[in-house]
Amino acid sequence: MEKERVVITGMGAVTPLGNDVETFWEQLVRGESGISAIDSFDTSRYKAKIAGSVRNFDAKALFGVKEARRMDRFAQFALAAADQALADSGLVLEQIDKERLGVYVGSGIGGIQTLLEQCGLLSERGPERVSPTLVPMMISNMAASLISIRLGALGATLSPVTACSIGNTAIGEAFFQIQSGRADILFAGGTDAAVTEISLASFSNATALSTRNEEPEKASRPFDKSRDGFVMAEGAGIVVLESFSHALRRGANIYAEVIGYGASSDAYHMVATHPEGDGAYRAMKLAIQTAGIRPDQVDVISAHATGTELGDKSESAAIRKLFGQDAYRIPVTANKSMTGHMFGAAGGVEAVALAKSLQTGIIPPTINLDENGEGCDLDYVPNNARTADLEIGMSNSFGFGGHNAVIILKKI
């Protein structure tokens, strides 16, 4: 049986750079930073006081007061991005086979704000005051579930939990599902809203976060010599994946084709990446093999690149190992220099950016790159966007526990 081709026909995004795809993309290309001081809670006792916060997001206006109150922020983001992606795709739900429509959307941390609030109620006012909706609001599969309910999707609904590689895991596994002929359409991506007191405290105490609090817009510095950690962020990125034959039949607009996916495990450490980027290398290699292309056919790489000393260095090493001398020719861009690290949402949002990049021939910059750090000697598109003839792009996502997921998109 011939494999189905898989294409992206709709996109949605909620990010620190804007709450729709076009605003996000415009800001990204301009090299704007979405990092600012946290004002949702008191940070006076915290080492890090900055984040990539989603601004001007009104869930009550989008969903109504009653529905919004029944969703944690991470689920609100996901549903908003899915609604955007649906509208963008031009799908008419009444005209498609709902049994072949599914949702692959994950979250790394789930409804942690709801959990914190309800723990506070339990402590202060007793068990009688804990909301009966705590569990459904907290569990990380609820974003995928709510989207499936919204769409009436009767096909496979999956919520992968692979830490910060979730978006790419979801897109990659959805790609395989459609490619094998088991589904026509899958909404895929990731979401997270973990800019909370407890998350900030934990990451700060692990010395993982940047403490460049006086200059928040300069704090996220992937590959830069003076980088001092990543910046927490929040958001959601959802793409509509569709079989090429189904998209053609309905005359859909196509952004890009998904042609490759590779996943691997470092099998090394709970939180530290393999120092030589072994797992990243194997995931990238497998994605290229799945795509049926040569490494030298890749025109741009969207790096995971969070701004940690070991992470940026090991990812650069993995790229050099796989691409050889071509590693110095291929532009490598780091969206997180502008958005911060959106955890489970990162892969989905960066897939949106890569699809736009292939469509427009514009590579967003890596901002705040003044001097390359040790072991970071590639072309990171420093500080200014670049135009190029782009055909094939790779996007890397890696997560705690050693999860690695890589997707490859092609211009169409």
TORNU-586962 format. One record per residue: x negated, y negated, z of N, C-alpha, C in turn; residue in three letters. Coordinates in steps of 0.02 Angstrom, whole numbers, plus 32768, in hexadecimal, padded with zeros to 4 digits. Layout:
BEGIN
XYZXYZXYZAla;...
//
This chain:
BEGIN
7FD6803C80008000800080007FD47FC18000Met;7FE27F947FD27FBA7F577FCE7FCA7F298009Glu;7F967F0B80257F9F7EDF805E7FBF7E9E8049Lys;7FEB7E858074800B7E4480697FD97E0C8077Glu;7FD97DDA804D7FB47D9D805D7FDB7D758090Arg;7FB77D4E80B97FD67D2980F07FC47CE080EBVal;7FF67CB580ED7FEB7C6D80E5800A7C46811EVal;7FF17C088127800C7BDA8158803C7BAB8134Ile;807B7BAB814B80AE7B82812980CD7B4C8156Thr;80B87B49819480D17B1681C280A27B0E81FCGly;809F7AD2821980717AC5825080907A948282Met;807F7A9E82C180957A7082F6805F7A69832AGly;805A7A2E834880267A218379803C79EE83ADAla;802A79FC83EB803179CC84237FEC79C88443Val;7FCD798E84417F86798884547F7779468478Thr;7F3D794184967F28790184B27F1D78CA847EPro;7F1C78DE843F7F1378AD84087F54789C83E5Leu;7F8B78B683FE7FCB78A883DE7FF878E583E0Gly;803978D983DE8069790E83E7808A792783A7Asn;8068791E8370807C793B8330803E79448306Asp;8043796B82D28008797E82AA7FE77942828AVal;800E7917826C7FF078DF82477FCC78AE8275Glu;7FEA789E82AE7FC8787182DD7F88789182F7Thr;7F8D78D0830A7F5278F583217F1B78F482EDPhe;7F2C790382AF7EFA7907827A7EDA78C3826CTrp;7F02788F826A7EE8784B825E7EB678378294Glu;7EC7784482D37E9B7834830A7E5B785D8308Gln;7E62789C82F77E2978C982F47DF778B282BFLeu;7E1078A182857DE5788A824E7DC37848825FVal;7DE5781E82847DC877DE82977D9477E582CFArg;7D91781F82EE7D61782A83247D78780B8365Gly;7DBA780783707DD477EC83AD7DD1781F83E6Glu;7DC6780884227DC67834845C7E0A7833847ESer;7E21786E84927E5F787384B87E54787D8502Gly;7E16787185197E05787C855F7E10783C8586Ile;7E2F784285C07E3C780785EA7E3E781C8633Ser;7E4377EA865F7E4977F886A77E8B781B86B5Ala;7E89784C86E07EC6787086F57EEF78418721Ile;7F2F7839870F7F5A780E87387F9A7833874FAsp;7F9C787487457FD6789B875A7FD278B187A2Ser;7F9778AB87C07F8E78B988077F4F7896881FPhe;7F47789288617F0F786F887F7ECF78988877Asp;7E9D787B88577E5E789F884B7E2578858877Thr;7E34785E88A97DFF783E88D17DD0786F88F2Ser;7DE678AB89027DBB78DC89237D9D790E88F2Arg;7DA8790588B27D90793488807D4F791B885FTyr;7D25794B884C7CE77939882A7CF5791F87E4Lys;7D1E794487BF7D33792E877C7D77790D8781Ala;7D8078D6875F7DBD78AE87657DDC789F8721Lys;7DC878C486ED7DDD78B486A97DF878F38687Ile;7E1F78E886537E3B7921862D7E56790885EAAla;7E64793885BF7E87792A85817ED27934858DGly;7EF3790085A47F3A790685B77F6778F6857CSer;7F9D791B85767FD0790B85447FF978D0855EVal;7FFC789C8536801F785F854A806178578523Arg;808F7831854080CE781F851E80F5785C8506Asn;80F37890852E811978CD851E815778CE854APhe;819178C8852C81D078C3855081FA79028544Asp;81F17934856F8214797385678260796B856DAla;8275793E859882BD793485A182DE79198561Lys;82BA78EC853F82D478D2850082D5790884CAAla;82A3793484CB829E7968849882D179A184A3Leu;82DA79B484E2830179F184F0833F79E6851BPhe;834779AA8535837E799D8564836679AA85ABGly;8385798885DB836E798B8620837279D1863CVal;83A979F3863183B47A36864E83817A688634Lys;83777A6A85F383497A9A85D583017A8A85E8Glu;82EF7A4A85E782AB7A3685F882987A4B863FAla;82C87A45866D82BA7A5686B382AF7AA086BEArg;82C37AC9868F82BB7B118695827B7B2A8673Arg;82527AFC865B82147B10863A81D87AEF865BMet;81A37B14866681647AF6867A81487ACE863FAsp;811A7AA3864D80FD7A77861A80DD7A9E85E1Arg;80BD7AD685F1809D7AFD85BC80D07B18858APhe;810A7B2B85A2813F7B448576815F7B0A854FAla;81667AD1856F81807A96854B81547A848510Gln;81127A84851B80E47A7684E480ED7AA784ABPhe;80F07AE884BD80F57B1C848A81357B158461Ala;816C7B09848481AC7B03846181AD7AC68434Leu;81907A8F844B818C7A52842281627A5F83E3Ala;81297A8083EB80FE7A8F83B181207ABF8381Ala;81447AF0839D81687B20837281A07AFE834BAla;81C37ACF836C81F87AAA834981DA7A82830FAsp;81A07A63831B817E7A3F82E5816C7A6E82ACGln;81507AA782BE813A7AD7828B81747AF18262Ala;81AC7AFD828381E87B13826082007ADF822ELeu;82057AA08245821B7A6A821981EA7A6381DEAla;81A97A6781ED81767A5F81BA81797A968186Asp;818A7AD2819C818A7B0C816F81C37B0B813CSer;81F87AE7814C82337AE88120825B7B288124Gly;824D7B52815582737B90815D82BB7B81816FLeu;82E97BA5815083307BA28162833E7BE38186Val;83467BE081C8834A7C1C81F183847C4A81DCLeu;83BA7C2C81C583F47C5481B183E77C7C8171Glu;83B17C6D814F83A47C8E810F836B7CC18112Gln;83517CCF814E831A7CFF8154832F7D3B817EIle;830B7D71817583177DAE819B82F87DA681E0Asp;83227D9D821383097D8F825782E37DCA8274Lys;82F07E07825B82CC7E41827482837E42825BGlu;82757E18822A82307E13821082117DCF821FArg;822F7DAF825182167D6F826B82007D7A82B4Leu;81C27D6682C381A97D71830781817D368321Gly;81687D3D835F81437D07838181077D2583A4Val;80CB7D0C8395808E7D1F83B8806F7CDF83D5Tyr;80837CCF8412806B7C92843280577CA2847AVal;801A7C8F848D80027C9F84D07FEF7C6184F8Gly;7FE47C6C85387FCC7C3885667F997C578595Ser;7F647C3285A27F307C4D85CD7F437C4A8617Gly;7F667C17862B7F727C0B86727FBC7C098682Ile;7FE77C008651802F7C01865C80477BC68686Gly;807D7BD286AB809E7B9B86CF80807B8C8712Gly;80427B788713801F7B6D8752803A7B318779Ile;80537AFE8757806F7AC5877B80AF7AD887A0Gln;80D87B00878081147B1987A181027B4387DDThr;80D17B6E87D680BB7B98880E80A37B6E8849Leu;807B7B3A883A80627B0E886F809C7AEB8893Leu;80CB7AD1886D81047AAE888B812D7ADC88B8Glu;81397B1988A181627B4788C7813C7B638904Gln;80FB7B6B88FF80D37B7E893A80D77B48896FCys;80D67B09895980DE7AD1898881217AD489ABGly;81577AE28986819A7AE789A4819D7B2189D6Leu;817F7B5989C2817F7B9389EF815D7B828A31Leu;81247B608A2C80FD7B4E8A6881217B1A8A93Ser;813F7AE98A72815C7AB18A9781A47ABE8AAEGlu;81CA7AE28A8682127AE68A94822D7B2D8A99Arg;82017B5F8A8D82167BA48A97822E7BC78A58Gly;82367C098A5C82477C318A20828A7C208A01Pro;82B87C058A2982FA7BF48A0E82F77BBF89D8Glu;82C17B9789D882BD7B5F89AA82987B708969Arg;827C7BAC896482587BBF8927828A7BCB88EFVal;827B7BAE88B582A97BB2887C82AE7BF98860Ser;82E97C10885082F17C51883082D47C5287E9Pro;82C57C1687CE82A87C13878A825C7C12878CThr;823D7C1887C781F47C1587CC81D37C48879DLeu;81E67C8787A481C47CBB877D81CC7CB18732Val;82087CA88717820D7C9D86CF81EB7C5D86B7Pro;81E57C2B86E281C27BEE86CE81777BF686D1Met;815F7C2486FA81187C2B870780F57C5C86D7Met;81177C9286C680F57CC786A080E17CB0865AIle;80A67CC6864580877CA8860980A77CBE85C8Ser;80D07CF385C980F27D07858C812F7CDD857CAsn;81427CB085AA81807C8C85A2817F7C5C8566Met;81457C43855481427C17851981587C3D84DAAla;813C7C7984D181507CA2849781997CB5849BAla;81B17CC684D781F67CDA84DF82267CA184CESer;82187C6684E782447C2D84DA82467C1B8490Leu;820C7C21846F820B7C13842782347C488402Ile;822E7C87841682557CBC83F482A07CB183FESer;82B37C9B843A82FA7C8D844783117C53841CIle;82E77C20841882F77BE483F083027BF783A6Arg;82D77C23838D82DA7C378346830C7C6F8338Leu;831E7C93836D83457CD08363831A7D078345Gly;82D97D05835382AA7D34833682B17D788357Ala;82C07DAB832F82CC7DEE834982907E1C833ELeu;825D7E03831C82217E2B831081F27E2A834CGly;81B67E43834181867E49837781777E058396Ala;817A7E0383D981677DC783FE81317DDB842FThr;80F77DBA842980BC7DCD844F809C7D8F846ELeu;80847D9784AB80627D5F84CD801C7D7784E1Ser;7FEB7D7184B57FA77D8884C67F897D5D84FDPro;7F637D7C85297F407D57855D7EF67D688557Val;7ED27D4085307E8A7D4985267E667D088537Thr;7E7D7CE8856D7E5F7CAA85857E5E7C76854DAla;7E257C5685437E227C1E85147E1F7C3284CBCys;7E217C7384BE7E237C8A84787E6A7C9C8463Ser;7E9B7C8D848D7EE07CA284817EFC7C8D843DIle;7EF27C4E842A7F0F7C3683EB7EF77C5E83B0Gly;7EB67C6B83AD7E9C7C9383767EB07CDC837BAsn;7EB47CF783B87ECC7D3B83C17F137D4183A5Thr;7F3E7D1283B87F837D1483A17F887D0F8355Ala;7F637CE083387F657CD782F07F497D1482CCIle;7F117D2E82E67EF27D6982C77F1E7DA682CAGly;7F3B7DB483047F657DEF830B7FA57DE782E2Glu;7FBF7DAB82DE7FFA7D9E82B47FE87DA8826AAla;7FAD7D9382577F947D9D82137F957DE78201Phe;7F7C7E11822F7F7C7E5A82237FC37E75821DPhe;7FF07E5B824780357E73824780577E658203Gln;804D7E2881E9806C7E1781A980477E3B8170Ile;80067E3D81747FDE7E5E81407FF27EA78137Gln;80057EC7816D80187F0E816A805F7F198153Ser;80857EE2814A80C97EE7813280FD7EF08168Gly;80EA7EE781A881197EF181DF81437EB381EEArg;81307E7B81D381567E3D81DF814F7E0F81A3Ala;817F7DE2819B817C7DAF816681607D6E8181Asp;81747D5C81BE81637D1B81DA81537D238224Ile;811D7D03823A810C7D01828180F67CBB8295Leu;81137CA182CA80FC7C6382E880C37C768317Phe;80887C58830E804D7C6E833480257C33834EAla;80067C3C83887FDC7C0883A47FD67C0E83EFGly;7FCA7BD684107FBF7BD784587FD47B968479Gly;7FD97B9884BB7FEF7B5E84E27FD37B628528Thr;7FC57B2985477FB17B27858D7FBC7AE185A9Asp;7FCB7ADF85E97FD47A9F860C7FB77AA88652Ala;7F767AAC86557F547ABE86947F2F7A8486B4Ala;7F3E7A4786A07F1F7A0D86C07F447A018702Val;7F327A2987347F527A2787767F1D7A2287ACThr;7F337A1487E97F057A0D88217ED97A4A882BGlu;7EF97A85882B7ED37AC1883C7EA37AD58804Ile;7EB77ACC87C67E8B7ADD878E7E4F7AAE878ESer;7E5C7A6E87977E267A3D87987DF57A4B87D1Leu;7E107A5C880C7DE57A6B88457DBA7AA88837Ala;7DD77ADC881C7DB27B1A88107D7B7B1187DCSer;7D8C7AF487A47D597AE987707D247AB88788Phe;7D387A8587AE7D077A5687C97CD67A7887F8Ser;7CF07AA288247CC67AC488557C997AF88834Asn;7CAC7B0E87F87C827B3B87D27C4D7B1587AAAla;7C4C7AD387B17C207AA6878C7C247AB08741Thr;7C627ABE872A7C6C7ACA86E27C827A8B86BDAla;7C997A5886E27CB77A1D86C37C8779E286C0Leu;7C9179BA868C7C6D797B86877C84794C86BESer;7C54792986DC7C6578F6870F7C5478B086F7Thr;7C5578A786B57C4A786586987C8B783C869EArg;7C9F783086DD7CE0781386EA7CE677C986D6Asn;7CAF77A686D57CB1775F86C57CB87752867AGlu;7CA7778486527CAC777F86097CD077BC85EDGlu;7D1077C385FC7D34780185E97D317811859EPro;7D3377DD85757D3377E9852C7CF078048514Glu;7CBC7800853E7C7A7819852B7C6878598551Lys;7C98787585767C8978AD85A27C8378F0857EAla;7CAC78FB854B7CAA793B85267C75793684F0Ser;7C3D795A84FA7C02795084D07BE5799284B6Arg;7C0B79B8848F7BF079F784767BAE79ED8451Pro;7B7F7A19845E7B3D7A1C843D7B0E79E38450Phe;7B2679B284757AFC797984867ACD798A84C1Asp;7A92796E84C07A60797B84F47A7979698539Lys;7AA27935853E7AB8791C857F7AFC79398595Ser;7B14796C85737B55798985877B5079A585CEArg;7B88799F85F37B8679B586397BC379DF864BAsp;7BE279FD86197C1C7A2886267C577A1685FAGly;7C8B7A3F85FD7CC57A3285D27CF77A0585F5Phe;7D2879EE85CF7D5E79C485E97D9F79EA85E1Val;7DC379F386187E047A1586157E3579ED85E9Met;7E617A1385C77E9579F2859F7ED27A1F859BAla;7F057A06857B7F457A2A85757F637A1F8531Glu;7F937A4A851E7FB47A4284DE7FCE7A8384C3Gly;7FE17A8284837FF97ABE84607FED7AB68416Ala;7FDE7AEE83F67FD77AF083AD7FF87B2E8392Gly;80277B258364804D7B5D8348804C7B5982FCIle;803F7B9182DB80437B94829280777BC8827EVal;80977BBD824580C47BEE8228809C7C1781F6Val;80957C58820580757C8681D780AB7CAB81B0Leu;809F7CB3817080D37CD0814580B17CF9810EGlu;80D17D3080FC80B57D5580C380B87D2A8085Ser;80867D30805C80817D07801F80BD7D127FF2Phe;80D37D517FED810B7D617FC1814B7D3F7FDBSer;81557D3F801C81907D20803A818E7CD58030His;81537CB7803A814B7C6F803181587C5B7FE9Ala;81407C837FB9814B7C747F7381957C777F60Leu;81B77CA97F7B81FE7CB17F6A82277C757F7EArg;82147C557FB6823C7C1C7FCD821D7BD97FB9Arg;81E67BDB7F9481C67B9D7F7D81A87B747FB5Gly;818A7B957FE5816F7B72802081307B4B8010Ala;81257B15803680E57AF2803480B27B1C805AAsn;80767B25803E80437B4F805D80067B24806EIle;7FF27B2780AE7FB77B0180C47F767B2580B6Tyr;7F757B6580C47F377B8D80BD7F497BD680C2Ala;7F1A7C0080B07F237C4980B67EF77C6380EEGlu;7F127C8F81177EEA7CB281497ECC7CEF8127Val;7E8A7CF481267E6C7D2C81027E417D59812FIle;7E317D42816C7E077D6C81967E137D6181E0Gly;7E057D9682077E0B7D93824F7DDB7DC6826ETyr;7DB77DB082A07D8A7DDD82C47D8F7DD1830EGly;7D907E0783367D927E01837F7D5E7E2F839DAla;7D437E1A83D67D107E4383F87D0F7E328442Ser;7CEA7E5A84677CDF7E4B84AE7C947E4684BCSer;7C827E1784E67C3C7E1284FB7C297E4D8528Asp;7C5A7E6685507C4C7E9A85817C0F7E8885AAAla;7C0E7E4A85C27BD27E2E85E17BDE7E0F8626Tyr;7C0F7DE1862B7C177DBA86697C5E7DA0866DHis;7C767D9386AA7CBA7D7A86B37CC57D368692Met;7C947D0986997C9E7CC6867E7C677CAE864FVal;7C2B7CC886567BF37CB0862C7BF47CD485E9Ala;7BE87CAE85B47BE17CCC85727B9F7CF1856DThr;7B9B7D20853F7B5B7D4385347B277D10851EHis;7AED7D0E853E7ABD7CD885307AA57CD684E8Pro;7AA77D0E84C57A927D10847F7ACD7D0D844FGlu;7B097D04846A7B457CFF84407B567D40841DGly;7B467D79843C7B507DBA841C7B987DC78409Asp;7BC67DBB84377C0C7DC784287C287D9783F4Gly;7C137D5983F87C277D2783C57C0F7D3C8380Ala;7BD27D52837D7BB57D69833D7BDE7DA38320Tyr;7BEF7DD4834A7C147E0E83317C5A7DFB831BArg;7C7B7DCE833F7CBE7DB8832A7CBC7D9382E8Ala;7C8B7D6682E07C847D4282A07C757D728267Met;7C487DA182747C367DD382417C727DFC822BLys;7C9A7E11825C7CD57E39824D7D097E108226Leu;7D107DD182387D407DA682147D2C7DA081CAAla;7CEB7D9881BE7CD37D9381797CDE7DD58153Ile;7CD27E0C81757CDE7E4D81567D287E578146Gln;7D537E4481757D9B7E4A816A7DB27E1F812FThr;7D937DE581297DA47DB780F27D8A7DCE80AFAla;7D597DFA80B07D3C7E1280717D127DDE804EGly;7CF07DB380767CC67D7F80597C7F7D878072Ile;7C517D6080547C0C7D5E806B7C047D23809BArg;7BD67D2780CA7BCB7CEF80F87BBE7CAD80D4Pro;7B9B7CAF809B7B8B7C7180797BC77C508057Asp;7C017C7180597C3D7C53803C7C627C27806EGln;7C4F7C2880AE7C6E7BFE80E07C567BB680D8Val;7C847B8880D47C737B4280C67C737B168105Asp;7C967B2B81397C9A7B0381767CAB7B3181B1Val;7C907B2081EB7C9F7B4682287CBB7B18825DIle;7CF67B2A82777D127B0782B07CFB7B2D82EESer;7CCE7B0F83137CAD7B31834A7CD97B318389Ala;7CCD7B6383B47CEE7B6483F57CD47B2A841FHis;7C937B2584257C6F7AE9843C7C927AC08472Ala;7C8F7AD684B07CB27AB384E67C887A7C8506Thr;7C467A7D84FC7C1B7A4C851C7BF77A678559Gly;7BF47AA985607BCC7AC685957B877AD88579Thr;7B557AD585A27B117ADF858A7B087B24856CGlu;7B1C7B58858F7B137B9C85767B417BAB853CLeu;7B807B9685407BB07BA6850B7B9E7B8A84C8Gly;7B8C7B4B84C47B797B2B84857B3A7B4B8468Asp;7B0B7B5984947ACB7B76847E7AD57BBC8463Lys;7AFD7BE584857B077C2A84707B317C2D8430Ser;7B617C0084287B897BFF83EA7B5C7BEC83AFGlu;7B317BBC83B97B027BA883847AD47BE38372Ser;7ABE7C0883A47A937C4283977AB97C77836FAla;7AF87C82837F7B217CB3835B7B2A7C9F8312Ala;7B357C5E83077B3D7C4682C27AFC7C50829BIle;7AC47C4082BA7A837C4A82977A787C938287Arg;7A897CBF82B57A7F7D0782AB7AA87D218271Lys;7AE67D0A826C7B127D2382377B037D0481F3Leu;7AF77CC281F27AF27C9F81B27AAA7C95819APhe;7A797CA381C47A337C9981B07A257C51819DGly;7A027C47816779F17C0481517A2F7BDB813DGln;7A657BFD812A7AA37BDA81197AC17BB78155Asp;7AAE7BCC81917AC77BAC81CD7AB77B6281CFAla;7A807B4F81B07A6B7B0881B07A8F7AE08179Tyr;7AAF7B03814B7AD37AE281157B1C7AD78127Arg;7B397B03814F7B817B02815D7B927ACF8193Ile;7BBE7A9F81867BD27A7081BB7BF77A9481F3Pro;7BE67A8382307C067AA0826C7C257A678293Val;7C677A68829B7C897A3182BD7CA87A4782FFThr;7CAC7A1A832E7CC47A2A83727CFF79FC8384Ala;7D3C7A1583787D7879EE83887D7D79DC83D2Asn;7D617A0783FD7D6779FB84457D4179BD845CLys;7D1579A384327CF4796484447D27792C844ASer;7D61793484297D957902842A7DD279168454Met;7DE4795684517E20796C84747E12798384BBThr;7DD4799584CB7DC779BB85077DDA7A0384FAGly;7DD57A2D852E7DE27A7485267E297A85853DHis;7E537A96850D7E9A7AA3851A7EA77AEC852DMet;7E737B11853F7E797B5685557E9F7B808521Phe;7ED77B9F85347EFB7BCA85067F167BA784C9Gly;7F1D7B6684CC7F377B4084937F017B30845FAla;7EC27B3684737E8B7B1E84487E8B7B3E8403Ala;7E907B8084007E8B7BA283C07EC37B8F8390Gly;7F007B8883AA7F387B7583807F307B2F8364Gly;7F1C7B0083907F127ABB837A7ED87AB68349Val;7EA37ADC83557E697AD983287E777AFC82E6Glu;7EA57B2C82E57EBB7B4982A57EE17B16827BAla;7F0A7AEE829D7F2D7AB7827A7EFA7A87825CVal;7EC77A7482837E947A46826A7E6D7A64822FAla;7E5D7AA482337E387AC481FC7E617AC781BDLeu;7EA27AD781C47ECD7AD981897ED17A948169Ala;7ED67A5F81927ED87A1B81777E957A0A8156Lys;7E5F7A2181737E1D7A1481587E167A328112Ser;7E2B7A70810A7E287A9180C97E567A6E8097Leu;7E8F7A5880AE7EC07A3780827EA779F4806AGln;7E8579CE80967E71798980867E2879818070Thr;7DFF79B4807F7DB879AD80727D94797F80A2Gly;7DB0797780DE7D91794C81117D7E7977814DIle;7D40797081647D287993819F7D27796181D9Ile;7D4E796E820E7D4C794082487D0779428268Pro;7CF5790C82897CB2790982A77CAD792C82EAPro;7C71793683007C63794683467C4C79058366Thr;7C7678E7838F7C6478A683AB7C3778AF83E9Ile;7C1A787883FF7BEE7877843A7BAF78A08431Asn;7B9C78AB83F37B5E78D183E67B27789F83D5Leu;7B00788D84077ACA785D83FE7A87787D83F4Asp;7A7B78B684167A3D78DB840F7A4B7925841AGlu;7A39794E83E97A47799583EE7A2579B4842AAsn;7A4979E1844D7A2C7A04848679FF7A3C846FGly;79DB7A58849E79AE7A90848F79D67ACB8473Glu;79BD7AE7843C79DE7B20841C7A1A7B0D83F2Gly;7A297ACC83ED7A617AB383C67A467A8C838BCys;7A347AAF83567A0F7A90831F7A337A9482DCAsp;7A767A9C82DE7A9C7AA182A07AB97A5E828CLeu;7ADE7A5D82547AFF7A20823D7B437A1C825EAsp;7B4979F482927B8779F082B97BB479B682A5Tyr;7BA97999826B7BD1796182527BD6792A8287Val;7B9E790E829A7B9D78E082D37BC1789E82C7Pro;7BF3789182F17C11784E82FC7C3B783082C3Asn;7C34784982877C5D782F82507C7778688225Asn;7CB7786282117CD5789581E67CB0789681A3Ala;7CB878CE81807C9478D881417CC378F7810EArg;7CBC78E280D07CE27903809A7CB779378079Thr;7CD6796E80647CB179A580457CE079D0801CAla;7CC479F67FEF7CEB7A257FC77CF27A657FF1Asp;7D2C7A6F800D7D377AA6803C7D667ADA801FLeu;7D517B1880237D797B50800B7D8B7B808044Glu;7D597B90806E7D627BC180A47D487BA580E5Ile;7D6F7BAC811B7D5B7B94815D7D637BCA8191Gly;7D387BC881C37D397BF781FB7D477BD0823BMet;7D6F7BEE82687D7E7BCF82A87D6E7C0082E0Ser;7D457BEA83107D2F7C1583487D547C038388Asn;7D687C3683AD7D847C2D83F07D6A7C64841ESer;7D507C4F84587D357C7F84887D547C7184CDPhe;7D587CA484F77D797C9B85377D597CC08571Gly;7D697CA985AE7D527CCB85EA7D617D1785E5Phe;7D347D3E86007D3B7D8685FC7D187DA385BFGly;7CFD7D7785957CD97D8E855A7D047D99851DGly;7D407D7C851B7D6C7D8384E07D537D5584A8His;7D4E7D70846C7D3B7D4A84317D6D7D5683F9Asn;7D857D2183DA7DB47D2883A27DA37CF4836DAla;7D9D7D0A832F7D897CDF82F87DB97CE982BEVal;7DD17CB382A17DFC7CB782667DDA7C93822CIle;7DEB7CA881F07DD27C8981B37E0D7C748187Ile;7E0D7C3481737E407C1981487E237C078104Leu;7E4E7C0880D27E397BF8808E7E697BC6806FLys;7E4D7B97804B7E767B6680277E9E7B8A7FF2Lys;7EDB7B727FE77F057B937FB57F277B5F7F89Ile;
//
